Amino acid sequence: MKKFFSALLLLAGSFVLFQPSAHASLILSQDIYEVEGSNKALIGSVSINVLEAFEFDVDKFEVEAWFELTLFGTSFVQQMSDLFYAEFSMSNLKQGLSFLTFEVLDEFNNISYQLFFADDFGFMDISAGSSLGVIEISLGNARLPVPAPATLALLLLGMIGLAKTRRSYTAKR
């Protein structure tokens, strides 16, 4: 019995000491596509932290900062001058973002991106001093990445240890 409790204590300690380095938050990600007729071309992606959202209506949540934003191969870091707003339903996260708008500046290339998306229709205005063009956009399917199953692996390792302890205990009898 003493070995059982020491194995159980070791298992509990391993959960505390060896925490996985995965995100402790739920991240909702969607790809951004340029739409030309029936063709779609991937131009970027947006990810938000669902746990940073605020409820503003029944099952309608809003978030005012992105977790990750990439456009045309450039990753953007959130700055005070960047405007960002997204809405989603907490009860149907697989639906993804129902509303998205942002304005960011690629300081390296001096290009401004203004995006508006609502109810399966959207556009992006791209400008560098003067307007370079407006493109139609759509969002891809929502993705909710699941962290690595480190907890399951630790539990399995603990159960194997307990089984070995029991086997050695019964062999001594």
For each residue, the residues with C-beta under 8 A, 3 or more apart:
1: 4 5
2: 5 6
3: 6 7 165 169
4: 1 7 8 162 165
5: 1 2 8 9
6: 2 3 9 10
7: 3 4 10 11 158 161 162 165
8: 4 5 11 12 158 162
9: 5 6 12 13
10: 6 7 13 14 158 161
11: 7 8 14 15 154 155 158 161 162
12: 8 9 15 16
13: 9 10 16 17
14: 10 11 17 18 154 157 158
15: 11 12 18 19 151 154
16: 12 13 19
17: 13 14
18: 14 15 150 154
19: 15 16
20: 147 148 150 151
21:
22: 147 148 150
23: 27 147
24:
25: 49 50 51 52 67
26: 49 50 51 93 144
27: 23 47 48 49 50 67 144 145
28: 47 48 50 88 93 96 97 142 143 144
29: 45 46 47 68 142 143 144 145
30: 45 46 47 96 97 139 140 141 142 143
31: 42 44 45 139 140 141
32: 42 43 44 45 46 71 115 137 138 139 140
33: 40 41 42 43 137 138 139 140
34: 40 41 43 124 135 136 137
35: 39 40 135 136 137 138
36: 39 40 41 135 136
37:
38:
39: 35 36
40: 33 34 35 36 138
41: 33 34 36
42: 31 32 33 140
43: 32 33 34 71 72 137
44: 31 32 69 70 71 72
45: 29 30 31 32 68 69 70
46: 29 30 32 66 68 69 70 86 97 100 102
47: 27 28 29 30 66 67 68 69
48: 27 28 52 53 63 65 66 67 86 88 97
49: 25 26 27 52 53 63 65 67
50: 25 26 27 28 53 61 63 88 90 93
51: 25 26
52: 25 48 49 63 65
53: 48 49 50 61 62 63 88 90
54: 61 62 63
55: 59 60 61 90
56: 60 61 62
57: 60
58:
59: 55 89 90 91
60: 55 56 57 87 88 89
61: 50 53 54 55 56 87 88 89 90
62: 53 54 56 85 86 87
63: 48 49 50 52 53 54 85 86 88
64: 84 85
65: 48 49 52 78 84
66: 46 47 48 69 76 78 84 86 102
67: 25 27 47 48 49
68: 29 45 46 47 75
69: 44 45 46 47 66 75 76 78 84 102 104
70: 44 45 46 73 74 75 76
71: 32 43 44 74 76 104 106 113
72: 43 44
73: 70
74: 70 71 106 108 109
75: 68 69 70
76: 66 69 70 71 82 104 106
77:
78: 65 66 69 82 84
79: 82
80:
81: 105
82: 76 78 79 102 103 104 105
83: 101 102 103
84: 64 65 66 69 78 101 102 103 104
85: 62 63 64 99 100 101 102
86: 46 48 62 63 66 97 99 100 101
87: 60 61 62 97 98 99 100
88: 28 48 50 53 60 61 63 93 95 96 97 98
89: 59 60 61 92 93 95 98
90: 50 53 55 59 61 93
91: 59
92: 89 95
93: 26 28 50 88 89 90 96 142 144
94: 141 142 144
95: 88 89 92 98 142
96: 28 30 88 93 139 141 142
97: 28 30 46 48 86 87 88 100 117 139 142
98: 87 88 89 95 118 119
99: 85 86 87 117 118 119
100: 46 85 86 87 97 115 116 117 118 122 139
101: 83 84 85 86 115 116 117
102: 46 66 69 82 83 84 85 113 114 115
103: 82 83 84 112 113 114 115
104: 69 71 76 82 84 112 113
105: 81 82 110 111 112 113
106: 71 74 76 109 110 111 112 113
107: 110
108: 74
109: 74 106 128
110: 105 106 107 128 129
111: 105 106 126 127 128 132
112: 103 104 105 106 125 126 127 128
113: 71 102 103 104 105 106 124 125 126
114: 102 103 124 125 127
115: 32 100 101 102 103 122 123 124 125 137
116: 100 101 122 123 124
117: 97 99 100 101 121 122 137 138 139
118: 98 99 100 121 122
119: 98 99
120: 138
121: 117 118 136 138
122: 100 115 116 117 118 136 137 138 139
123: 115 116 134 135 136 137
124: 34 113 114 115 116 134 135 137
125: 112 113 114 115 131 133 134
126: 111 112 113 131 132 133 134 135
127: 111 112 114 130 131 132
128: 109 110 111 112 132
129: 110
130: 127
131: 125 126 127 134
132: 111 126 127 128
133: 125 126
134: 123 124 125 126 131
135: 34 35 36 123 124 126
136: 34 35 36 121 122 123
137: 32 33 34 35 43 115 117 122 123 124
138: 32 33 35 40 117 120 121 122
139: 30 31 32 33 96 97 100 117 122
140: 30 31 32 33 42
141: 30 31 94 96
142: 28 29 30 93 94 95 96 97
143: 28 29 30
144: 26 27 28 29 93 94
145: 27 29
146:
147: 20 22 23 150
148: 20 22
149: 152 153
150: 18 20 22 147 153 154
151: 15 20 154 155
152: 149 155 156
153: 149 150 156 157
154: 11 14 15 18 150 151 157 158
155: 11 151 152 158 159
156: 152 153 159 160
157: 14 153 154 160 161
158: 7 8 10 11 14 154 155 161 162
159: 155 156 162 163
160: 156 157 163 164
161: 7 10 11 157 158 164 165
162: 4 7 8 11 158 159 165 166
163: 159 160 166 167
164: 160 161 167 168
165: 3 4 7 161 162 168 169
166: 162 163 169 170
167: 163 164 170 171
168: 164 165 171 172
169: 3 165 166 172 173
170: 166 167 173
171: 167 168
172: 168 169
173: 169 170
